[in-house]
Amino acid sequence: QVQLVESGGGLVQAGGSLRLSCAASRSIFSINTMGWYRQAPGKPRELVATMTSGRSTNYAGSVKGRFTISRDDAKNTVYLQMNSLKPGDTAVYYCNAIQYGNNYWGKGTLVTVSS
């Protein structure tokens, strides 16, 4: 198992930037896929970005070119750099890890983008 703890959320004005961090309780070196999802009020959870252990990435169309996912295996941490934030990016952002078919989730961090 792995526990995930997100941090870095907060209130930012439109056009601003934030960097989210996801700290894992153990080494992420062997974890197949790590990623970020988000859930806005009244909406289902949706994929934001994922990165495999081979560094392949996948982004939602709505964030492509604005958000960047990265992982530092030495620090057991995954990051999400969010630039040019929009009010539509307001949501709780969740860290996710997938290994051997098991899904692990953090408790989330709230990002609020004001217009």
FIPA-769017 format. One record per residue (C-alpha): y, x, z; residue in three letters; residue number from 1. Coordinates in pm, whole numbers, plus 50000, padded with zeros to 5 digits. Layout:
<site><py>Y</py><px>X</px><pz>Z</pz><aa>ALA</aa><i>NUM</i></site>
...
This chain:
<site><py>50000</py><px>50000</px><pz>50000</pz><aa>GLN</aa><i>1</i></site>
<site><py>50364</py><px>50094</px><pz>49969</pz><aa>VAL</aa><i>2</i></site>
<site><py>50673</py><px>49957</px><pz>50142</pz><aa>GLN</aa><i>3</i></site>
<site><py>50996</py><px>49944</px><pz>49945</pz><aa>LEU</aa><i>4</i></site>
<site><py>51346</py><px>49933</px><pz>50089</pz><aa>VAL</aa><i>5</i></site>
<site><py>51648</py><px>49866</px><pz>49870</pz><aa>GLU</aa><i>6</i></site>
<site><py>52003</py><px>49972</px><pz>49944</pz><aa>SER</aa><i>7</i></site>
<site><py>52338</py><px>50005</px><pz>49770</pz><aa>GLY</aa><i>8</i></site>
<site><py>52426</py><px>49644</px><pz>49708</pz><aa>GLY</aa><i>9</i></site>
<site><py>52767</py><px>49501</px><pz>49784</pz><aa>GLY</aa><i>10</i></site>
<site><py>53077</py><px>49337</px><pz>49647</pz><aa>LEU</aa><i>11</i></site>
<site><py>53239</py><px>49484</px><pz>49337</pz><aa>VAL</aa><i>12</i></site>
<site><py>53497</py><px>49369</px><pz>49087</pz><aa>GLN</aa><i>13</i></site>
<site><py>53406</py><px>49298</px><pz>48728</pz><aa>ALA</aa><i>14</i></site>
<site><py>53399</py><px>49619</px><pz>48530</pz><aa>GLY</aa><i>15</i></site>
<site><py>53299</py><px>49822</px><pz>48831</pz><aa>GLY</aa><i>16</i></site>
<site><py>52985</py><px>50018</px><pz>48908</pz><aa>SER</aa><i>17</i></site>
<site><py>52716</py><px>50030</px><pz>49174</pz><aa>LEU</aa><i>18</i></site>
<site><py>52405</py><px>50239</px><pz>49224</pz><aa>ARG</aa><i>19</i></site>
<site><py>52106</py><px>50080</px><pz>49388</pz><aa>LEU</aa><i>20</i></site>
<site><py>51836</py><px>50285</px><pz>49556</pz><aa>SER</aa><i>21</i></site>
<site><py>51478</py><px>50195</px><pz>49636</pz><aa>CYS</aa><i>22</i></site>
<site><py>51305</py><px>50415</px><pz>49890</pz><aa>ALA</aa><i>23</i></site>
<site><py>50926</py><px>50404</px><pz>49900</pz><aa>ALA</aa><i>24</i></site>
<site><py>50719</py><px>50464</px><pz>50211</pz><aa>SER</aa><i>25</i></site>
<site><py>50493</py><px>50711</px><pz>50035</pz><aa>ARG</aa><i>26</i></site>
<site><py>50472</py><px>50919</px><pz>49722</pz><aa>SER</aa><i>27</i></site>
<site><py>50550</py><px>50730</px><pz>49402</pz><aa>ILE</aa><i>28</i></site>
<site><py>50411</py><px>51006</px><pz>49182</pz><aa>PHE</aa><i>29</i></site>
<site><py>50098</py><px>50809</px><pz>49102</pz><aa>SER</aa><i>30</i></site>
<site><py>50258</py><px>50465</px><pz>49082</pz><aa>ILE</aa><i>31</i></site>
<site><py>50224</py><px>50337</px><pz>48728</pz><aa>ASN</aa><i>32</i></site>
<site><py>50538</py><px>50132</px><pz>48701</pz><aa>THR</aa><i>33</i></site>
<site><py>50845</py><px>50092</px><pz>48916</pz><aa>MET</aa><i>34</i></site>
<site><py>51127</py><px>49861</px><pz>48840</pz><aa>GLY</aa><i>35</i></site>
<site><py>51409</py><px>49632</px><pz>48934</pz><aa>TRP</aa><i>36</i></site>
<site><py>51421</py><px>49256</px><pz>48916</pz><aa>TYR</aa><i>37</i></site>
<site><py>51694</py><px>49014</px><pz>49014</pz><aa>ARG</aa><i>38</i></site>
<site><py>51727</py><px>48655</px><pz>49119</pz><aa>GLN</aa><i>39</i></site>
<site><py>52049</py><px>48459</px><pz>49096</pz><aa>ALA</aa><i>40</i></site>
<site><py>52098</py><px>48138</px><pz>49298</pz><aa>PRO</aa><i>41</i></site>
<site><py>51902</py><px>47853</px><pz>49146</pz><aa>GLY</aa><i>42</i></site>
<site><py>51737</py><px>48073</px><pz>48886</pz><aa>LYS</aa><i>43</i></site>
<site><py>51395</py><px>48236</px><pz>48861</pz><aa>PRO</aa><i>44</i></site>
<site><py>51344</py><px>48604</px><pz>48925</pz><aa>ARG</aa><i>45</i></site>
<site><py>51389</py><px>48809</px><pz>48610</pz><aa>GLU</aa><i>46</i></site>
<site><py>51317</py><px>49161</px><pz>48496</pz><aa>LEU</aa><i>47</i></site>
<site><py>51611</py><px>49401</px><pz>48489</pz><aa>VAL</aa><i>48</i></site>
<site><py>51451</py><px>49737</px><pz>48413</pz><aa>ALA</aa><i>49</i></site>
<site><py>51123</py><px>49922</px><pz>48455</pz><aa>THR</aa><i>50</i></site>
<site><py>51011</py><px>50280</px><pz>48426</pz><aa>MET</aa><i>51</i></site>
<site><py>50657</py><px>50409</px><pz>48401</pz><aa>THR</aa><i>52</i></site>
<site><py>50522</py><px>50728</px><pz>48550</pz><aa>SER</aa><i>53</i></site>
<site><py>50553</py><px>50871</px><pz>48198</pz><aa>GLY</aa><i>54</i></site>
<site><py>50925</py><px>50786</px><pz>48203</pz><aa>ARG</aa><i>55</i></site>
<site><py>50903</py><px>50508</px><pz>47947</pz><aa>SER</aa><i>56</i></site>
<site><py>51171</py><px>50248</px><pz>48013</pz><aa>THR</aa><i>57</i></site>
<site><py>51220</py><px>49881</px><pz>47942</pz><aa>ASN</aa><i>58</i></site>
<site><py>51544</py><px>49690</px><pz>47990</pz><aa>TYR</aa><i>59</i></site>
<site><py>51646</py><px>49328</px><pz>47976</pz><aa>ALA</aa><i>60</i></site>
<site><py>51867</py><px>49266</px><pz>47678</pz><aa>GLY</aa><i>61</i></site>
<site><py>52150</py><px>49149</px><pz>47899</pz><aa>SER</aa><i>62</i></site>
<site><py>52177</py><px>49487</px><pz>48076</pz><aa>VAL</aa><i>63</i></site>
<site><py>52084</py><px>49729</px><pz>47799</pz><aa>LYS</aa><i>64</i></site>
<site><py>52356</py><px>49988</px><pz>47754</pz><aa>GLY</aa><i>65</i></site>
<site><py>52509</py><px>49911</px><pz>48095</pz><aa>ARG</aa><i>66</i></site>
<site><py>52228</py><px>49978</px><pz>48342</pz><aa>PHE</aa><i>67</i></site>
<site><py>52012</py><px>50288</px><pz>48376</pz><aa>THR</aa><i>68</i></site>
<site><py>51691</py><px>50318</px><pz>48573</pz><aa>ILE</aa><i>69</i></site>
<site><py>51570</py><px>50651</px><pz>48700</pz><aa>SER</aa><i>70</i></site>
<site><py>51313</py><px>50778</px><pz>48947</pz><aa>ARG</aa><i>71</i></site>
<site><py>51297</py><px>51089</px><pz>49162</pz><aa>ASP</aa><i>72</i></site>
<site><py>50935</py><px>51138</px><pz>49252</pz><aa>ASP</aa><i>73</i></site>
<site><py>51021</py><px>51423</px><pz>49489</pz><aa>ALA</aa><i>74</i></site>
<site><py>51236</py><px>51184</px><pz>49695</pz><aa>LYS</aa><i>75</i></site>
<site><py>51006</py><px>50882</px><pz>49650</pz><aa>ASN</aa><i>76</i></site>
<site><py>51309</py><px>50692</px><pz>49525</pz><aa>THR</aa><i>77</i></site>
<site><py>51399</py><px>50479</px><pz>49227</pz><aa>VAL</aa><i>78</i></site>
<site><py>51758</py><px>50416</px><pz>49126</pz><aa>TYR</aa><i>79</i></site>
<site><py>51945</py><px>50161</px><pz>48922</pz><aa>LEU</aa><i>80</i></site>
<site><py>52287</py><px>50271</px><pz>48800</pz><aa>GLN</aa><i>81</i></site>
<site><py>52487</py><px>49964</px><pz>48706</pz><aa>MET</aa><i>82</i></site>
<site><py>52806</py><px>50004</px><pz>48505</pz><aa>ASN</aa><i>83</i></site>
<site><py>53046</py><px>49755</px><pz>48348</pz><aa>SER</aa><i>84</i></site>
<site><py>52931</py><px>49490</px><pz>48590</pz><aa>LEU</aa><i>85</i></site>
<site><py>52991</py><px>49126</px><pz>48507</pz><aa>LYS</aa><i>86</i></site>
<site><py>53001</py><px>48815</px><pz>48728</pz><aa>PRO</aa><i>87</i></site>
<site><py>52675</py><px>48713</px><pz>48561</pz><aa>GLY</aa><i>88</i></site>
<site><py>52508</py><px>49015</px><pz>48722</pz><aa>ASP</aa><i>89</i></site>
<site><py>52552</py><px>48858</px><pz>49065</pz><aa>THR</aa><i>90</i></site>
<site><py>52208</py><px>48828</px><pz>49222</pz><aa>ALA</aa><i>91</i></site>
<site><py>51969</py><px>48964</px><pz>49478</pz><aa>VAL</aa><i>92</i></site>
<site><py>51811</py><px>49275</px><pz>49330</pz><aa>TYR</aa><i>93</i></site>
<site><py>51450</py><px>49353</px><pz>49416</pz><aa>TYR</aa><i>94</i></site>
<site><py>51257</py><px>49675</px><pz>49379</pz><aa>CYS</aa><i>95</i></site>
<site><py>50903</py><px>49646</px><pz>49245</pz><aa>ASN</aa><i>96</i></site>
<site><py>50605</py><px>49877</px><pz>49222</pz><aa>ALA</aa><i>97</i></site>
<site><py>50285</py><px>49811</px><pz>49031</pz><aa>ILE</aa><i>98</i></site>
<site><py>49973</py><px>50011</px><pz>49100</pz><aa>GLN</aa><i>99</i></site>
<site><py>49610</py><px>49927</px><pz>49027</pz><aa>TYR</aa><i>100</i></site>
<site><py>49712</py><px>49570</px><pz>48947</pz><aa>GLY</aa><i>101</i></site>
<site><py>49888</py><px>49519</px><pz>49279</pz><aa>ASN</aa><i>102</i></site>
<site><py>50253</py><px>49415</px><pz>49295</pz><aa>ASN</aa><i>103</i></site>
<site><py>50471</py><px>49539</px><pz>49579</pz><aa>TYR</aa><i>104</i></site>
<site><py>50820</py><px>49408</px><pz>49650</pz><aa>TRP</aa><i>105</i></site>
<site><py>51114</py><px>49505</px><pz>49864</pz><aa>GLY</aa><i>106</i></site>
<site><py>51322</py><px>49248</px><pz>50050</pz><aa>LYS</aa><i>107</i></site>
<site><py>51615</py><px>49280</px><pz>49813</pz><aa>GLY</aa><i>108</i></site>
<site><py>51979</py><px>49380</px><pz>49819</pz><aa>THR</aa><i>109</i></site>
<site><py>52265</py><px>49148</px><pz>49727</pz><aa>LEU</aa><i>110</i></site>
<site><py>52503</py><px>49238</px><pz>49448</pz><aa>VAL</aa><i>111</i></site>
<site><py>52813</py><px>49023</px><pz>49408</pz><aa>THR</aa><i>112</i></site>
<site><py>53048</py><px>49076</px><pz>49116</pz><aa>VAL</aa><i>113</i></site>
<site><py>53386</py><px>48908</px><pz>49141</pz><aa>SER</aa><i>114</i></site>
<site><py>53594</py><px>48812</px><pz>48839</pz><aa>SER</aa><i>115</i></site>
